Structures are given as structure tokens and as C-alpha cells.
């Protein structure tokens, strides 16, 4: 009985899917955490590009 319990605890089958799910969850949390910061910087970059393009067209 003890050997069966130890074999069950040492068995690593099926853990890979759980590990991938946890990894995806951590990445999703990081993305949601920095979503507003990245969005604001992307908007600022886009505005700078279009403002410079308008300046070149108007010259």
C-alpha cells in the first residue's frame, strides 16, 4: 500500500497541462496589469507620428 501511494505521488503525468495553464494565467495577469500603461504610450507615440506628418505636409 505504501509503495502504491509513493508511486502515485511521484507520478508526473498530466502535470504539463496544469503547468501550461498556470503559465498562461501569469502572462495574462501581467498583460492586464500593464495594459493601460502600454496603451497610453502607444497612443502618445501614434500622436507624435501623426503630428510630425501633419507638420511636414503643412510646410
Phi and psi in degrees as GROMACS dihedral restraints (atoms count N, CA, C in turn):
[ dihedral_restraints ]
;  ai    aj    ak    al  type     phi  dphi    fc
    3     4     5     6     1   -62.4    20    10
    4     5     6     7     1   -39.5    20    10
    6     7     8     9     1   -64.6    20    10
    7     8     9    10     1   -39.5    20    10
    9    10    11    12     1   -64.6    20    10
   10    11    12    13     1   -40.6    20    10
   12    13    14    15     1   -65.7    20    10
   13    14    15    16     1   -43.7    20    10
   15    16    17    18     1   -66.3    20    10
   16    17    18    19     1   -39.5    20    10
   18    19    20    21     1   -63.1    20    10
   19    20    21    22     1   -39.2    20    10
   21    22    23    24     1   -64.1    20    10
   22    23    24    25     1   -43.3    20    10
   24    25    26    27     1   -69.1    20    10
   25    26    27    28     1   -30.0    20    10
   27    28    29    30     1   -84.6    20    10
   28    29    30    31     1   -15.7    20    10
   30    31    32    33     1   -67.2    20    10
   31    32    33    34     1   124.7    20    10
   33    34    35    36     1  -107.2    20    10
   34    35    36    37     1     9.8    20    10
   36    37    38    39     1   -67.3    20    10
   37    38    39    40     1   138.5    20    10
   39    40    41    42     1    87.9    20    10
   40    41    42    43     1   -10.6    20    10
   42    43    44    45     1   -76.8    20    10
   43    44    45    46     1   -23.7    20    10
   45    46    47    48     1   -64.4    20    10
   46    47    48    49     1   -40.5    20    10
   48    49    50    51     1   -65.7    20    10
   49    50    51    52     1   -39.1    20    10
   51    52    53    54     1   -64.0    20    10
   52    53    54    55     1   -41.6    20    10
   54    55    56    57     1   -64.9    20    10
   55    56    57    58     1   -39.8    20    10
   57    58    59    60     1   -65.6    20    10
   58    59    60    61     1   -39.4    20    10
   60    61    62    63     1   -63.5    20    10
   61    62    63    64     1   -43.8    20    10
   63    64    65    66     1   -63.8    20    10
   64    65    66    67     1   -39.7    20    10
   66    67    68    69     1   -63.6    20    10
   67    68    69    70     1   -44.2    20    10
   69    70    71    72     1   -63.6    20    10
   70    71    72    73     1   -39.2    20    10
   72    73    74    75     1   -63.8    20    10
   73    74    75    76     1   -41.2    20    10
   75    76    77    78     1   -65.9    20    10
   76    77    78    79     1   -43.8    20    10
   78    79    80    81     1   -63.1    20    10
   79    80    81    82     1   -41.2    20    10
   81    82    83    84     1   -63.4    20    10
   82    83    84    85     1   -40.3    20    10
   84    85    86    87     1   -63.8    20    10
   85    86    87    88     1   -41.1    20    10
   87    88    89    90     1   -64.6    20    10
   88    89    90    91     1   -42.8    20    10
   90    91    92    93     1   -62.5    20    10
   91    92    93    94     1   -45.7    20    10
   93    94    95    96     1   -66.1    20    10
   94    95    96    97     1   -32.0    20    10
   96    97    98    99     1   -65.3    20    10
   97    98    99   100     1   -42.6    20    10
   99   100   101   102     1  -102.5    20    10
  100   101   102   103     1    11.9    20    10
  102   103   104   105     1   -61.9    20    10
  103   104   105   106     1   -45.0    20    10
  105   106   107   108     1   -69.0    20    10
  106   107   108   109     1   -38.4    20    10
  108   109   110   111     1   -65.4    20    10
  109   110   111   112     1   -46.9    20    10
  111   112   113   114     1   -64.8    20    10
  112   113   114   115     1   -38.9    20    10
  114   115   116   117     1   -63.9    20    10
  115   116   117   118     1   -42.0    20    10
  117   118   119   120     1   -65.9    20    10
  118   119   120   121     1   -41.7    20    10
  120   121   122   123     1   -67.8    20    10
  121   122   123   124     1   -38.4    20    10
  123   124   125   126     1   -65.9    20    10
  124   125   126   127     1   -40.4    20    10
  126   127   128   129     1   -64.0    20    10
  127   128   129   130     1   -41.5    20    10
  129   130   131   132     1   -63.1    20    10
  130   131   132   133     1   -43.7    20    10
  132   133   134   135     1   -62.5    20    10
  133   134   135   136     1   -44.0    20    10
  135   136   137   138     1   -62.7    20    10
  136   137   138   139     1   -43.9    20    10
  138   139   140   141     1   -62.4    20    10
  139   140   141   142     1   -41.0    20    10
  141   142   143   144     1   -62.7    20    10
  142   143   144   145     1   -42.8    20    10
  144   145   146   147     1   -63.2    20    10
  145   146   147   148     1   -47.2    20    10
  147   148   149   150     1   -68.6    20    10
  148   149   150   151     1   -35.0    20    10
  150   151   152   153     1   -64.8    20    10
  151   152   153   154     1   -41.9    20    10
  153   154   155   156     1   -67.0    20    10
  154   155   156   157     1   -37.8    20    10
  156   157   158   159     1   -65.1    20    10
  157   158   159   160     1   -41.5    20    10
  159   160   161   162     1   -63.3    20    10
  160   161   162   163     1   -38.9    20    10
  162   163   164   165     1   -63.1    20    10
  163   164   165   166     1   -39.9    20    10
  165   166   167   168     1   -69.0    20    10
  166   167   168   169     1   -37.4    20    10
  168   169   170   171     1   -69.6    20    10
  169   170   171   172     1   -39.1    20    10
  171   172   173   174     1   -75.3    20    10
  172   173   174   175     1   -16.0    20    10
